[in-house]
Each structure stands twice: as C-alpha cells, then as structure tokens.
Amino acid sequence: MHVTVEVVGDDTHEFDVSDATYADLLDRVGLSPHEVSVMVDGRPVPEDQPVETDSVKVLRLIRGGQR
C-alpha cells in the first residue's frame, strides 16, 4: 500500500508499506508517538493500529523553540 504522511508544518513523506502500524510510520519519519498525534480523516488513531488508509496527518504536540 502506498501511504502519504504529512507532518503538519514540516515535510510530506511517501512510503510503500505492508502490515505496518501507525507507529511504524512515525518511526520512518523519525518521530516518537509521545510527541505527536496521528490523524486519519480528522480523527486521532491509536499508534498500534494497522495502517488502512493512503493519507495520514501527523500533528506535533510539543515543539521546541528559542528564547
């Protein structure tokens, strides 16, 4: 399955996956499930759920900055 992963405010990535979970997608883009929410059709999904869609949005919950 071909999946597009949009990290909101950052990059968009495209992957070919099979039997992957949303946590696997996060690993591929270098993000931890503890710092993001994975959204499908505007709704959050559990990271351990199998990927069953071709488009995913990832929202960062915490982002560092400069003082």
C-alpha positions, 0 to 999 in steps of 0.5 A, spaced: 500 500 500 502 506 498 501 511 504 502 519 504 504 522 511 504 529 512 507 532 518 503 538 519 508 544 518 514 540 516 515 535 510 510 530 506 513 523 506 511 517 501 512 510 503 510 503 500 508 499 506 505 492 508 502 490 515 505 496 518 502 500 524 501 507 525 507 507 529 511 504 524 510 510 520 512 515 525 518 511 526 520 512 518 519 519 519 523 519 525 518 521 530 516 518 537 508 517 538 509 521 545 510 527 541 505 527 536 498 525 534 496 521 528 490 523 524 486 519 519 480 523 516 480 528 522 480 523 527 486 521 532 488 513 531 491 509 536 499 508 534 498 500 534 493 500 529 494 497 522 495 502 517 488 502 512 488 508 509 493 512 503 493 519 507 495 520 514 496 527 518 501 527 523 500 533 528 506 535 533 504 536 540 510 539 543 515 543 539 521 546 541 523 553 540 528 559 542 528 564 547 
